[in-house]
Amino acid sequence: MDETKLHPFIFPVLISLLLLWLVTKRVSGNKNLPPSPRKLPILGNLHQLGFLPHRNLQSLAVKHGPFMLLHFGSVPVLIASTADAARDALKTHDLTFASRPQLFRAVKKFIRDGRNVGFAPYGEYWRQMRGISVIHLLSSKRVQSFRFIREEETTAFMQRIRESSGPVDFSSMVSEFTNDVICRSTFGRKYSDSENGKKVMVLLRESMELLGTVCIGDFIPWLSWVSRVNGFDKRLDRVAKELDEFLEGVIQEHVETPKRQQGQNGESFVDVLLDIHNDKAAEISIDRESIKSLLVDILGAGTDTLTTLLIWAMAELLRHPLVMEQLQNEVREVVKDKQDMSDNELEKMHYLKAVIKETFRCHPPVPLLIPRIASSDVKIKGYDIPAGTMLLTNAWAIGKDPASWDEPDKFEPGRFLNSSIDYKGLDFELIPFGAGRRGCPGIAFSAATVEFVLANLVWKFNWELPDGRKDVDMTETPAATLHKALPLLALANQYS
């Protein structure tokens, strides 16, 4: 075709593109979007996330407001950084933001395209999976039935501390403890006493790190090659494959060995899932991949968040000897000379609950709550939020907001003694488990475990820092959960 004959076609196309650009600009210009920091071409605001996104996003919110609009590549992201902003998004417009974005490759790999409770799109499948998890593992009745597991594993934990010589590696010990509690509750047995089980603890830690890594290809698809070059994809494939092999082995073990021969006290969560899977007449249908996704959900969320919270709690107690002393006095006064601790006694430990709440405020295990996505256009606080906008709630920034907290940088459990604020999703000043219909259903399980083991730790031992140290390194390291960068070492002297 002669080059001159192209001109009649090119001119109308250029005019059409110009008109489309003008219309798009006019439409977006009519919208009242939230304030935004300056963005770069292609990257948007990804470069501003930094090493610790929860801290950098808080700094940006101080300049741009409680609601601000960022762009991760081409993906619009609404950041909520105060209790009022979180209430508007997670309560007033809960249904609009009830679903999850389906763009993270790590989630797709570990959770099999969001087939668990945490990342499943909002709908009937999610309701069924949440119902299974709540009824058979996380309900108050089931949590109470697991009391014997908490007691036995806490006793074993205390014994390991007694047998230690020199400083205790508290981080390692509490990780083993939470892993054993979760595995016994979920699988009917613990795996930490085997090499395979210890390997899984490492895999879970790696999976949380990968889930918390900002992958540029998730937001700019044509830059996906970066993850292949920097080794992210290779590591992701390895961890996912090894974790899948472990879960497949666990499931097969339960298929081949009748429950009555496994020495279990009651039915494990895996057995419940297999019963549902095998019951062709059941109203709920669940396949093997969904079973694995739910198990990853329970293992990852349960083990990592419990471990992280206990480590931060003990770190703060070691940094604040007067707080430690007040907590020990309360626990020892309530328990007195008894050999065991009952739930009734735990209910009387108000300062214990205050310490846990203050730890949640200062160190929420998941500082940026799992993202949600707007299913339709919505107006919040006068701002126009387009459908497809991702919502990130900065729970860490909310806990540090001076509008909600006096001296927010100070660790002061006493602030909760005369306060009705709780962490169960109704008080938006403190939402470590999220809120609304996508709030974490594991609150009762976590609270029962944390209260029982922390009370025992301060009841049975006097704690101090080793080598005459006066403070604890509180450096954070990035992951899906907020880890302490360095292991917590402490001296434990048995209390008599």
N, C-alpha and C positions, 0 to 999 in steps of 0.2 A: 504493500500500500504506500502511495506517495505521501511524503511527510506533510505536505501542505494540506492534504485531505483530513489530517487529524485535528486541525484548528477548530472546525465547527463543533467537534465533540468536546474538546478540552475547555472551551469557553463556558458552555452551560454547566459543566462539572464544577469549575472554579466558582462560578456564581452561586451554585447550590451549596458548596462547602462554606462560602462566606456567609450566606444567609443562615445556615445551620449554626455557625459559630455565634452570629449576632443574636439569634433566638435563644441559644443556650446561655449566653452571657446575660441576656435580659431576664430570663427565667431565674437564674441563680442570683442575679442582682436584686430581684424582688424578695428573696428569702432573707429572713433575719437569722443568720447563722450565729452560733456561739463564737466568742472571741477566739482567735487562733494566733499562735506564735508564727513567725515567718517560717516558710518551708523552702526546701531546695527542690529544684527540678528532679523528677524521677523518684528521689528518695523520700520526698515529703519531709516529715519530721523524725524519721527513723534515727537519724544521727543524734537526736537529742535524748534518746532513751538512756544511753550510756551503760555503765557496768551494773548499776543498781537502779533499774527503771522506777521503782516506787519512790525513791528519793528525788530523782531528777524530775519526775512528773509533779511531785509536790512543789518543788521550786518553781516550775512553770506555772502551776496553779496560783501561787502567791501573786504572780504578775498578771495573770490573765483571768482569774476568777474560778469559782467552784465548778462551773461547767465550762469546758473549753474543747474546741474541735481541733484535732490533729489529723494528719494524714500519714499513714504508714504505707509508703508507696502510693498507690491509687486508692487505698482503702480508707474511708473516713472513719475516725475513731473519736467517740465522745468520752471525755474523762470526767468522772464525778469524784470530787475530792473533799466534800464536806457531808455532814450528816443530813442536812436539808437536801442537798443535791441527790444523795443516795436514796432518800425517802421518796423524792419525786420520781426517780427512775425505777426503783425496785418495788415501790408500793403503789403509788398513783398510776403508773404506767407499767405495772408488773406484766400484764398479758402481752403488751406490745413487745416487751423485751424478754419474753419467756423462752426463746429459742437460742441455740448456740451457733456461732459461725462454723462453717465446715471447710476451713481452708488450711488448717495446720497439719503439715505432713507427719509430725511426731505423733499427734493424736490419732491420725488415720492409721498409723503403723501399730501403735500400742493398743488402741481402743477399737480397732477394726471399723474405721469410718463412723465413730461415735455410737457404738452399739451398747454403751454402758449407761449408767444413770447420769454421771456428771456431764458428758458431752453429747448425749443423744439429742437430736432435734426435738422440739416440743411437739407432742402428739401422742397417739395411742400407745406406740411402742415404748416411749419414755414412761408413760403412766404405768404400764405393766411392769417394767423393770424396776421402777421405784417402789411399786407395791410389793414386789417379791423381796427386795432388799430390806424394806422397812418391817414387813410382817415377820420375816424369817431370820433376821439378824439384828436389826436396829430398833425394834420396838422396846418399850419399857419392860414388858414381860420377858422378852428374850435377853435383854441386858441384865436383868435380875437373875436369870437362869445361868448366866455366865459368871456369877460371883465367885464360884469355886475356882474358876480358872484365874481370875484376878488374885485371889488369895494365894493359891499355890505358886503362881509365877512371881508374885511379890515376895513371898517367903524365900523362894530360890534366889531372887535378886538380892535380898538382904544377906543371905548366906554367902553369896559371891563377894559382896563388899567386905564381910567379916574376914573372909579368907585371904583377902588381898593384903599384900605387904607394900608399904609406901603409898604414894599417891594413887588414887583410883582414877582410871580413865572413864570418867562418868559418861562421856559421849558414847563410847563403845558399849558400855554395860547397859545403858538405857535403850540403845538401839536394839540390842539382843532381847531385852525384856519386852519391848513393844512388839517386836517381831513374833516372839513366842505367844504373847497374848492374842494377837490377831490371827496367827496361824492355827492355834488351838480352837479359837472361836469359829474360824472359817473352814478349816480342813479337818478338825477333830484331832490333830496332833501337831507337835512343833517340829521344826526342821533345823534349828540352830545347832543341834548336836551332830549334824552330818556335814560333810564337805559341800554337798549339793545345796544344803540349806544356807550355809554361810555364803556361798556364791550368789544365791538369790538375794540376800541382803545387799550385796554390792550392786547387783543388777537393778534392784529397786531404786537405790540411790542414784545410779546412772540414769535411769529412766526419768526420774524427777528433774535431773539436771537438763536432760534433752528436752523435756516438755517445757522447761522454763527458758530455753534458749531462743532468742529472736532470730528466726531464719528468714533472711532477706527474700528468698525465693517464694515464701508464703504470700508476700505482699507485692512482689514484682516478679511474676512468673518467668519472664525472659532472662532473669538473673539466677534461675535455679541451678545453673552450672556451678555457682559459687559453693554450694553445699557439697558438691562432688569433689571440688578442688581442695576445700579446707578439711575434708575428712568427716564432715557431719553425717552425710548419708551412709558412709561405711560403718561408722559407729552406731548409728540408728539401726541399721539392718542387723548388725551383730547382736546388740542388746535385745532387740525385739525377737530375734530368732531363738536366743538362749532362754529368754523368759517364756516364750511359747513352748519350748521343749519341756521346761520345768512344769508348767501348768498341764500340759498334755500328760506328763507322767503322773501328776497328782490325780487327775480325772480317771486315768486308766487304773490306778491303784484302787480307787473307790468303786470302779465298775467291777473289778475282779474280786475284791474282798468284801464279803457281806458286812453290813454295819455292825452286826452283833459280834463279829470276830475282830473288830478294830479296837476294842477296849475303850470305846467312847462313852462318855456320860451324855446320852441324848444324841440327837441327830445333828450332823454338821451341816453347814451351809451348802457345801458341795453336794452332799446327799440330797438335800432339798431340791437343788437345781437339777440334778440327774433324775429325780422322781418326776419333776415337771416335764423334763425333756422326754422321758419314756412314756408318759401318760398321754396316749393319743386322744383320749376323750377330754383332756383338760381344756379349759377355756383359753388358757394362755399357751402359746407355742413358743418354745425357746430352743435354739439349735446350739451346737457345740461351740461355735464361735462367740455366740452371745454369752455363754457360760464363762468362757475365758475373759471376755471383756468385763463382766461383772467382777470376776476375781481380781483382775488388775486394778479395778476401781477400788475395791475393798483393801487390797494389799497396799497399793500405793498411797491412797488418801489416808488410810488408817495408820499404817506404820510410820510414814514420814511425818505427818502432822503431829502425832502424839510424841514422837521422839524429839522433834524440834521444840515443841512447847515445853517439855520437861527440862530440856537442856537450858533453854533461856530462863526458865523459872529458877533453876538452881544457880545459874550464873548471876542472876540479880540478887538472890539471897546471899550469895558469897560476897557480893560487892557491898551489901547493906547489912552488916552484922546486927544492927538494932531490929531490922525487920525480921531477920532469921530468929533472933531471940524471942521476939513477940510471938511469932508463929509457933516456935517450939513450946513456949509457955502455955499457949492455948491448947495445943494438941495434948501435951502431957497432963494438963489439968483436967481435961475432959476424959482421957483414957485412964488416968491414975495408974493403979498397979495391975490392971487387967493384962491378960496374955494376948488377947485379940481385940481387933477394932471392928465395931459393928456399924451398919449404916445409920442407926439412930445417933451414934456418937459423931459420925461425920456431919450430920445435919446440924449439930451444935457448934461446929467449927466455922464461925462466921469470918474470922480473919483469914483462914485457909481459902475460903471462896473469894475473898477480896484479893489475896495474892494471885490467884489464878486469873481473875478478871484483869488485874493490872498487867499481868504478863501478856494476856491476849491484847490489851490496849497497846502496849509498847512493842510487842513482837508477834503480830498476827502471823500464824504459820503460812498463810497464803496472802501476802501483802496486796497483790492485785487479784481481786476475785476473778473466778473463771469468766471469760468474756461472754457477753450476750450480744444479740443482734436485733435491730429493729425490724419487725415484720411488715411495718407499714409506716407511712409518713406520720409524724407525731409532733405536737407542739409542747415544749417543756419550758416553763418560766419565760414564755414569750419567744423562745427560740424555735426555729423550724428545724427539725431533725429528719432528714430524708430516710426513707426505707433503705435497708442495707447497711446503715451505720452501725459500727461495732461499739458496744458500751464496755468501758473498763472502769470498775469502781476501785478506787485506791483506799483500801481498808487501813493501810498503814498511815496515810495522810490524815484520814478521819480521826484516828487515835492520837494524832499530834496537833489537832486543830485547836488553837487557843480560844476560839469561840465556844468550844464545847468543854474544854478542860483547863483548869488552873494549873499553871506550871507543867505543861504537857511533857516536857523533856525530863521531868523528875519521876523516879519510880517511887510511888507513894500509894500503897494498897489501902491506906486509911481513907482515901477519897471515896471508897465504895461502901464503907461501913454504914453510912447514913444515906445511901443512895439506892434507888430501886432499879437502876440500870443493870441489865443482864445481857448475856451474849447469845440469846436464843432467837434473835432475828426480829424482835419487836422494837428494840431501842436502837435507832440508827447511828447513835454515837459509838456503838460497839458491835460490829457485825463481822467477826472473824469467820463465821460459818455462812456468811451471806444472809439473804432475806428473801421473802416472797416465795413463790412456788418453786423456784430453782435453788432455794437455800439447801445447804448440806443436811441430809437426814440423820447424820451420825452424831448429833450433839449429845444425846443421852449416853451413848457408848463412850465417847471421849471424856465426858465429865466424870462418869463413874470411875474410869480407869485412872485419870489424872489425879482426882481427889484422893483416891485410896493409896496410890503409890507415893505421892508427895507427902501425905500425912505420915506414912510409915518411915519415909526417909528422914524426916526431921524429928520423929518420935524416938527412933532407935539409935540415931547417931548424932554426934556433935561434929559439925563440918567447919573446915578452915582451908584457906589457900596454902599450897605447899611453898617451901623455900622462902618463907617470910614475905611472900608477895602481898601487896596492898590492894591490887585491883585485878580485874579480869579483862583480857582483850575481847572486846565485843564486836570485832569486825565481822561484817556479814559477807556471805558469798551468794551469788545469784543462782537461783534454781526456781522450779515451780513453787517450792516452799522455801521459807527464809532460813537458811542454815547459818549456824555460827561457823566462821571460817576455820578456827583452830579448835582442836579437841579441848574439852573442859576437864582439867585435872584438879583433884581436890583430896584432902586428907580427911578420912572418916574415923572418928573415935567412938567406939560403942558406948552408948549411954546406959548407965545402970541405976 
